[in-house]
Amino acid sequence: MKTRKQSYGNKNIVGKNIERLRKEQGFKQKDFIAQIQVMGCDMNPTSYSKLEGQLRSATDKEIFVISKILNVAIEDLFD
Protein backbone atom coordinates (compact mmCIF):
# COMPACT_ATOMS: atom_id res chain seq x y z
CA MET A 1 0.00 0.00 0.00
CA LYS A 2 1.32 3.44 -0.90
CA THR A 3 2.13 5.83 1.87
CA ARG A 4 0.63 9.29 2.01
CA LYS A 5 2.83 12.09 0.62
CA GLN A 6 1.28 14.86 2.73
CA SER A 7 -0.06 14.95 6.25
CA TYR A 8 -3.79 15.17 6.85
CA GLY A 9 -5.56 18.49 7.21
CA ASN A 10 -8.40 19.34 9.57
CA LYS A 11 -11.35 20.25 7.33
CA ASN A 12 -13.31 17.04 7.92
CA ILE A 13 -13.13 13.92 10.07
CA VAL A 14 -14.24 11.38 7.49
CA GLY A 15 -11.48 11.71 4.88
CA LYS A 16 -8.96 9.49 6.63
CA ASN A 17 -11.56 6.77 7.17
CA ILE A 18 -12.79 6.96 3.58
CA GLU A 19 -9.23 6.51 2.35
CA ARG A 20 -8.66 3.55 4.68
CA LEU A 21 -11.92 1.82 3.75
CA ARG A 22 -11.42 2.42 0.02
CA LYS A 23 -7.95 0.86 0.15
CA GLU A 24 -9.12 -2.05 2.32
CA GLN A 25 -11.77 -2.84 -0.29
CA GLY A 26 -9.24 -2.65 -3.12
CA PHE A 27 -10.66 0.36 -4.95
CA LYS A 28 -8.23 2.41 -7.00
CA GLN A 29 -8.86 6.11 -6.51
CA LYS A 30 -9.80 6.75 -10.17
CA ASP A 31 -12.29 3.86 -10.19
CA PHE A 32 -13.78 5.02 -6.91
CA ILE A 33 -14.24 8.55 -8.26
CA ALA A 34 -15.95 7.12 -11.34
CA GLN A 35 -18.45 5.28 -9.12
CA ILE A 36 -19.11 8.47 -7.15
CA GLN A 37 -19.85 10.26 -10.42
CA VAL A 38 -22.16 7.47 -11.62
CA MET A 39 -24.14 7.84 -8.37
CA GLY A 40 -24.78 11.50 -9.14
CA CYS A 41 -22.03 13.39 -7.32
CA ASP A 42 -20.00 15.78 -9.40
CA MET A 43 -16.46 15.10 -8.20
CA ASN A 44 -13.10 15.41 -9.89
CA PRO A 45 -9.80 13.79 -8.81
CA THR A 46 -8.44 16.97 -7.22
CA SER A 47 -11.58 17.51 -5.16
CA TYR A 48 -11.60 13.86 -4.07
CA SER A 49 -7.92 13.95 -3.08
CA LYS A 50 -8.60 17.01 -0.96
CA LEU A 51 -11.53 15.22 0.69
CA GLU A 52 -9.37 12.19 1.58
CA GLY A 53 -6.57 14.45 2.72
CA GLN A 54 -8.99 16.35 4.95
CA LEU A 55 -8.20 19.58 3.12
CA ARG A 56 -11.85 20.29 2.25
CA SER A 57 -15.17 19.58 3.88
CA ALA A 58 -17.30 16.69 2.69
CA THR A 59 -20.92 17.40 1.77
CA ASP A 60 -23.79 15.37 3.15
CA LYS A 61 -24.53 14.01 -0.34
CA GLU A 62 -20.91 12.91 -0.79
CA ILE A 63 -20.89 11.14 2.57
CA PHE A 64 -24.15 9.38 1.72
CA VAL A 65 -22.94 8.24 -1.72
CA ILE A 66 -19.52 7.14 -0.46
CA SER A 67 -21.09 5.08 2.34
CA LYS A 68 -23.31 3.35 -0.25
CA ILE A 69 -20.36 2.55 -2.54
CA LEU A 70 -18.29 1.23 0.37
CA ASN A 71 -21.35 -0.65 1.69
CA VAL A 72 -20.86 0.71 5.20
CA ALA A 73 -23.07 2.66 7.59
CA ILE A 74 -22.57 6.41 7.48
CA GLU A 75 -21.47 6.20 11.12
CA ASP A 76 -18.54 3.99 10.08
CA LEU A 77 -17.07 6.91 8.15
CA PHE A 78 -16.85 8.88 11.40
CA ASP A 79 -15.09 6.18 13.49
HUBEL-V291887 format. One record per residue. RES is the residue in one small letter. PSI is psi in radians with two decimals (none if undefined). NEAR is the number of other C-alpha atoms within 8 Angstrom. D_FIRST is the distance of its C-alpha to the first C-alpha in Angstrom with 2 decimals. Layout:
[[RES;PSI;NEAR;D_FIRST] [RES;PSI;NEAR;D_FIRST]]
This chain:
[[m;2.36;2;0.00] [k;2.60;3;3.79] [t;2.70;4;6.48] [r;2.37;5;9.53] [k;-0.60;4;12.43] [q;2.71;5;15.16] [s;2.83;6;16.20] [y;2.63;8;17.07] [g;-2.74;8;20.61] [n;0.43;7;23.16] [k;-0.37;8;24.34] [n;2.95;12;23.03] [i;-0.03;9;21.62] [v;-0.36;12;19.71] [g;-0.80;12;17.11] [k;-0.70;11;14.64] [n;-0.65;11;15.19] [i;-0.79;11;15.00] [e;-0.81;9;11.54] [r;-0.84;8;10.46] [l;-0.71;9;12.63] [r;-0.79;13;11.67] [k;-0.70;9;8.00] [e;-0.60;7;9.63] [q;0.00;7;12.11] [g;0.30;6;10.11] [f;2.28;9;11.76] [k;2.60;8;11.07] [q;-0.77;7;12.58] [k;-0.64;7;15.66] [d;-0.63;8;16.42] [f;-0.75;10;16.21] [i;-0.71;12;18.55] [a;-0.72;8;20.83] [q;-0.67;9;21.24] [i;-0.76;15;22.09] [q;-0.71;10;24.66] [v;-0.57;7;26.11] [m;0.12;7;26.72] [g;0.12;6;28.81] [c;2.23;10;26.80] [d;1.81;6;27.16] [m;2.38;9;23.80] [n;2.92;7;22.51] [p;-0.68;8;19.08] [t;-0.79;6;20.28] [s;-0.73;9;21.61] [y;-0.74;10;18.52] [s;-0.69;8;16.34] [k;-0.61;10;19.08] [l;-0.88;13;19.10] [e;-0.65;12;15.45] [g;0.03;13;16.11] [q;0.62;16;19.30] [l;-0.09;12;21.46] [r;2.74;10;23.61] [s;2.57;8;25.07] [a;2.43;10;24.19] [t;2.85;6;27.27] [d;-0.69;6;28.50] [k;-0.73;7;28.25] [e;-0.76;10;24.58] [i;-0.74;11;23.81] [f;-0.88;9;25.97] [v;-0.77;11;24.43] [i;-0.70;10;20.79] [s;-0.63;12;21.82] [k;-0.78;9;23.55] [i;-0.73;9;20.68] [l;-0.15;9;18.34] [n;0.81;6;21.42] [v;2.78;9;21.51] [a;2.57;8;24.43] [i;-0.67;9;24.62] [e;-0.55;6;24.96] [d;-0.43;7;21.48] [l;-0.31;12;20.14] [f;-0.06;8;22.20] [d;none;6;21.17]]
